[in-house]
Amino acid sequence: MNFLRNFLASFLGSLTALIFIISLGFILIAGIASVATFDKNILQGEIPSNSILNLDLDKDVYDNIPVTQEFEEILGFSPEIIKFLDLINAIELAGDNKDIKGINLKTQSPKMGWSQALTIRKSLQKFKDKGKFIYSYGDFFSQKGYYLASVSDSIFLNPLGNVELRGLGAEVLYYKKLQKKYGFKMEVVRHGKYKSAVEPYLDDKMSDANKNQIKSLLNSIWEGIGNQIKLSRKISSENFNEIVDNLDATFPENAFRNNIIDGIVSKTQYKYNLKRILGIKSDEKLSNVSYLQIKNSYNYNKGTRNQIAIVYAQGPIIYGEGNESNIGQELFSKTIRKIKNNKRIKAVVLRIDSPGGVALSSEIIWDELIELKKEKPLVVSMGNVAASGGYYLSTVADKVFANDFTITGSIGVFAMVPNITEFSKRIGINAEQVETNKNSIFYTPFEKPTQKFRSNVKESIENIYEIFKKRVSDGRNISMDEVEVLAQGRVWSGEQALKNGLVDMEGDIKDAINAAAELADLGNDFNITSHPKIEPKINDILSVIIPFNSSMSEFLKLSDLDLVIKSISSKEKKPIIFASQTFNLDIR
């Protein structure tokens, strides 16, 4: 038995070492290739004249690309992914290049938020304003895809395609009857009539307050979308509303008749149209340039020692370490302190794309940002969402930028814990408690929460809510009474937030970078660095390289089984209090 154990240990150890060496080789190769690509400025005389930029936006667009996904892309294990700022810079660079005459735009079903889509569309409009053309072709267009395509000079659709243009909607599921049916429920304590992340657990239908705020948010964003489409396509408000309400853009013939598209053609015919606008013969080959060719060529004065740090805060706010996909106070506190002590970094842009999360973590990160701001200018750029805990972090900034389609606000607090009392009875579980004092247990999912528990949590929530409002009041220089009117968990579009004084300016991440440079008196003499800097762990690398890694990893960690058992058997005695977006609203 010992022999077998030793053999397996030796075998697995050797295998792991081998995989690590291979992985390291891949990393080195990838790193070398990356440096070579970065140094090779292909825009200096290497683009043929009369070229066209092929821009395929049917990709995953990230503010900050996780290391593992970057690694997957390098190895060819995942489709191309796009970094948001790289894309904006690439469009700008293409617009300034005399050899690139136009853009061939593909936006059938883009994978990005509405706020990102707005910024990209503005960048495309700036490209057009430089005297260049944009042509779009789609086998079909989703609503977001058509919104982006509508900036084009001409839009073409496959004869069997369709255009989705129907207005914005949101759907929220409610679980009260489900909880009752199966004997479990979420015990909720909240503050604010709009704090409706928890509403689905309390009722079977949407409250009037929640319905009103969602309606207001959707109307604000849809008005912006509609106005831009109407302007680009030269459609009156009356006709546009009729087209949307009657779904008159769905079929190609109707879409063409209503000026939603400019032509119904095959992809081959579309290519002939591109050649015609470039003035080349039908049998000549198009000179195509890809986004990948130019994305690394944008130059932020790479020789300078002056740096502006972009800190990407994306994902939910959690208590713990955190990574590129969520915001943990440990990683972000370390990152902020390093930036504060780095003499080369002269200013900071905090890019927030977060629905919020744990209130305690938000406060810890806020405190670190306060100390950072004492040393360096701090500007916030809001992405798709900067709500609740995400908004909490923005209150520190010297300036806050949001675009019209950003979802923000949600100044409110709630706590939620599971109660499986009825369910446990149904399956024959009876929990008995022994205490030294009357509140020793305080909370268990197997018993109904006591009044003392609820009042204690309520008091904590009220305290955090007052602190949250104070952060907003001090940061935005408005009275506590004014904050209360804007708070109670209500969400706002970026346009509404600007009118209400919750943000300073309409703008995107590049506007925030320029503002940070101005505050630090840098002019154009600066470079950009991205944070937090996270190196891939061996398990991350293995998960990319070895398809069976998940099962192997579990096998390798069998010695830690006791830790797993301890984790499962332990019970959290204190509810986690959230400063979180009212709902993960899927606007479609």
Stockholm file with secondary structure:
# STOCKHOLM 1.0

chainA/1-588         MNFLRNFLASFLGSLTALIFIISLGFILIAGIASVATFDKNILQGEIPSNSILNLDLDKDVYDNIPVTQEFEEILGFSPEIIKFLDLINAIELAGDNKDIKGINLKTQSPKMGWSQALTIRKSLQKFKDKGKFIYSYGDFFSQKGYYLASVSDSIFLNPLGNVELRGLGAEVLYYKKLQKKYGFKMEVVRHGKYKSAVEPYLDDKMSDANKNQIKSLLNSIWEGIGNQIKLSRKISSENFNEIVDNLDATFPENAFRNNIIDGIVSKTQYKYNLKRILGIKSDEKLSNVSYLQIKNSYNYNKGTRNQIAIVYAQGPIIYGEGNESNIGQELFSKTIRKIKNNKRIKAVVLRIDSPGGVALSSEIIWDELIELKKEKPLVVSMGNVAASGGYYLSTVADKVFANDFTITGSIGVFAMVPNITEFSKRIGINAEQVETNKNSIFYTPFEKPTQKFRSNVKESIENIYEIFKKRVSDGRNISMDEVEVLAQGRVWSGEQALKNGLVDMEGDIKDAINAAAELADLGNDFNITSHPKIEPKINDILSVIIPFNSSMSEFLKLSDLDLVIKSISSKEKKPIIFASQTFNLDIR
#=GR chainA/1-588 SS CHHHHHHHHHHHHHHHHHHHHHHHHHHHHHHHHHHHHHHCCTTTTCSCSSEEEEEECCSEEESSCCHHHHHHHHTTSSCCEEEHHHHHHHHHHHHHCTTEEEEEEECSSCBSCHHHHHHHHHHHHHHHHTTCEEEEEESCBCHHHHHHHTTSSEEEECTTCCBCCCCCCCCCCCCHHHHHHHTCEEEEEEESTTCTTSHHHHCSSCCHHHHHHHHHHHHHHHHHHHHHHHHHHTCCHHHHHHHHHTTTTSSHHHHHHTTSCSEECCHHHHHHHHHHHHTCCTTSCCCEEEHHHHTTCCCSCTTCSCEEEEEEEESCEESSSCCSSSEEHHHHHHHHHHHHHCTTEEEEEEEEEECEEEHHHHHHHHHHHHHHHHHSCEEEEEEEEEETHHHHHHTTCSEEEECTTCEEECCCEEEEEEECHHHHHHTTCCCCCCCSSTTSSCCCTTSCCCHHHHHHHHHHHHHHHHHHHHHHHHHHTCCHHHHHHHCTTCEEEHHHHHHTTSSSEECCHHHHHHHHHHHTTCTTCCEEEEESCCCCCHHHHHHHHCTTHHHHHHHHTGGGHHHHHHHHHCCCCSCCEEEECSCCCCCC
#=GC SS_cons         CHHHHHHHHHHHHHHHHHHHHHHHHHHHHHHHHHHHHHHCCTTTTCSCSSEEEEEECCSEEESSCCHHHHHHHHTTSSCCEEEHHHHHHHHHHHHHCTTEEEEEEECSSCBSCHHHHHHHHHHHHHHHHTTCEEEEEESCBCHHHHHHHTTSSEEEECTTCCBCCCCCCCCCCCCHHHHHHHTCEEEEEEESTTCTTSHHHHCSSCCHHHHHHHHHHHHHHHHHHHHHHHHHHTCCHHHHHHHHHTTTTSSHHHHHHTTSCSEECCHHHHHHHHHHHHTCCTTSCCCEEEHHHHTTCCCSCTTCSCEEEEEEEESCEESSSCCSSSEEHHHHHHHHHHHHHCTTEEEEEEEEEECEEEHHHHHHHHHHHHHHHHHSCEEEEEEEEEETHHHHHHTTCSEEEECTTCEEECCCEEEEEEECHHHHHHTTCCCCCCCSSTTSSCCCTTSCCCHHHHHHHHHHHHHHHHHHHHHHHHHHTCCHHHHHHHCTTCEEEHHHHHHTTSSSEECCHHHHHHHHHHHTTCTTCCEEEEESCCCCCHHHHHHHHCTTHHHHHHHHTGGGHHHHHHHHHCCCCSCCEEEECSCCCCCC
//
